[in-house]
Every structure is written in structure tokens, then in C-alpha cells.
Amino acid sequence: VPLNNSAYNKPLSLKRIYPVVTDEQRSQRSLEGSLYFKNLKLTFDLSSQQPADKLSTLVLTVGEKELTIDGTSSMMDVAPEIIDGRTLVPVRFISEALNAQVLWDGNTRNVTLVQGRNWIDLWPDDEMMVVDGNRVELDVAPKIINERTMLPLRAVSQSLNLTVHWNPDTRQITLQNQ
């Protein structure tokens, strides 16, 4: 539907822009360029971004605040929980343990994780996320529990190219680089 269609009876607003290069076009497109809009200009240069430091191994246990990152013990302020068969972890844990930056927009209730060239958008109570501009369905939605935003660990970790191992006997989760 064109934006000038009379079906729109109120102003529209742009919340996010996702520049996307398909796999077929990847060899034909530069990783830098400019997008132009009336009264708005965004210039980007992905080639200058340094890849994020990656962890080797992260181990955590459901219901426990202690975790290890590459053999070093650390404490989370909130323990991981299992909800609808999926492990949810606090977003601050994800950002620190996975060397990602976290952004929170209280107006739209949007969590954005940025790790190197990876970009993930999630919304509490919404069973989908956007990974590098592509919609991905979730088994369980992120939730706000006791004033902490909790994210589905497996979906986020796999989107950041980590391998997830689950030990049901010990309720222990191990994340490793692929």
C-alpha cells in the first residue's frame, strides 16, 4: 500500500531502518554507503568495525546466580529461569557475558543487542525478534520479571553464532564459540 494512500488517517512514524543486502547481492555491494531521506542522513561504514572479543566458554546453571566465563567465576544479580521450557536470562547478563552492547528504549519497550556486526532487536511479550534485519520467531517471548528484562538464552546465543549445550541432569548450560 503506498504511503500516500487515503487509508492512512494519521501520521506515520519511522522507528527503525534495516539496510539489508541479500546473499545474492553480497558480492556486488560495498559494506559502506549512505542512505538519504528528507531531513535525515545516515552514513555507515561496517568495514571499520572491529569484531567483538568472543568468549571461549560460558557455563551457567538454572536457578543459580553464579556463572563462569572462560573459567573465571562471576555473579549475576538474577538467576536464570525456565519459562515454558526455555531458559530466560537477564539482558544485562547477556550483554556483559557475550561482549555485546545493550540498548533499552522505554517508550517502545525495545531491547537491542549489538555485538560486532550482529544486531538483535527484541520486545517483552512479543514472540519474535529481528536479527540483522530478518524476522525470527521465538518459542517464548522475552519477559520483564521483578523489574529485570529476561531474554530467551538459546535464541539470542544462536543468533550470535554460539553453540548451546544443555545438561538436563545438572540443569547446566554451556555456551561456546562455533
N, C-alpha and C positions, 0 to 999 in steps of 0.2 A: 504494500500500500504506500503510495507516495506520501511524503510528509506534508504536502500542501493539500491533501485530501480534506474535504469538509467534515469527515468523520471525527477529526480531532477538534474538540471544542475547548481545549485548554492548552497552555504552553507545554511543550515537551522539554525535558532536560536530558543532557548527556551525562551519564555517571561514569562510564569507563570507555576507553578506546583500546581495542586489542589489535595491533597490527599483526597480521598473520602471513606467513609465507608457506605455501603448501610444499610438501616433499618434492613434487614435480618441478616447482619453481625455484627450489633452494639453490641449485647450481647457477641459476640465472639472475639471482638477486643479491645485492650487497647487504651486509649486516649493518649498514648505516644509511641514514637518509633523513628526510623531513616530511612531516605531514602538515598541511596548511588548512586552516579553517578561518572563517571570517572572525577577526579579532582574537584569534588564538593560533599560536605556532608552537609545535612540539618538535624538537630536534633530538634525535637519539643516535647513539653510536655504541652498539653492543660489542664491537671489536675491541674497545678499550677496557671492557670489564674484565677484572681478574676472576678466575674461577675461585669459588669459596673453598676454604680449607675443609677437607672432609674427614669425618671420624672413621676409625677403623672398625670399632665395635662399641655398641651401647647395649647395656643389659639393665632391664628393669623388671619388677615383679608387681603384679596387680595387687592393690591394697597396701603396698609399702612405699614410703616416701624416698627410700634410698635407691640410688642407681649408680652404675659405673659407666664412665666414658673413657674408653681406651685404658681400662684398668684403674682409673682414678675414681674413688668414691665421692659422691656428691649427694645433696639432699634437695628434693623438690618440696614446695610448700603444700602441695596437694598430691595425694596418691592417685595413680591410675585407677579407673573404674571400668567394669564391664557393664555395658548397657545394650540390650537387645543383641547379645552375642558378640559385640565389638568392643575393643578397648579404647576408651577415651582418655586423653591426657591433657593437662593444662597447656594452653597455647604458649605461655612463657617458657615452659619446658621444651617444647618443640623448637622454638626459635633459638634458645641457647644451646641445647644439646646437638642440634643439627646445623649449627652455624648459619642460621637464617635470620633475616631481619623481619620483625613483625610490625604491622601497621594495623591500627584499630580505628574505624570510623563509627563513632557512637550514633550518628544520625541514621546511617543506613544499616548499622549493626553488621558491618563487614570486616572480616579478618583477612588480611593479605600477608602472605609469607613470600619473601624474596630470598632466594639462595642462588648466588651467581646469576646464571641466565634463566633459572626456574622462577616462575611466578604462579602463585596459587591463591585464589580467592574463595573464601567460604563464608556462609551466613548461618548463624544459630537457627536451628529448627528448619533448615532447608536441606533436603536430601540430594543436593547437587553441589558441585564445586566447579570452578573454572581453572583449568591447568594450562598455562601458556596459551590462553585464548580458546581452549576447547572445553566444552561442557562434559563433565564426568558425573555419572550417577553414583550416589553413596548408598551403602546398606543402612547406615544410621547417620542421622543429621548431627552436626555439632550442637552442643548444648551449653547453656550457662547454668552452672551448678555452684551454689554458695559464692556468687559473685566472681566466679572463675569461668572463662570460656574454655570448654573442653572440646578437643578435636579428635576425630577418628584416626588413630595411630597408623593402622595399616594403609589406608588410602593416602594419607599425606606422605608417609615414608616411601611408599612405592612411587608416588609422583615425583619424589626427589631422588629416584633411582637407587633406593636402598633395598636390600633383601631383608625380609621379616621372617624370623623363626619363632614359633610358639611352642612351649612345652606345657601341655595341659596338666601334667602331674605336679609341677612346681609353680604353675601359673606365671612362668618367667618368659619374657620376650627379649629376643636378641636382634638388634639391627646391625647390618654390616653393609659396606660398600659392595656394589655389584661388580 
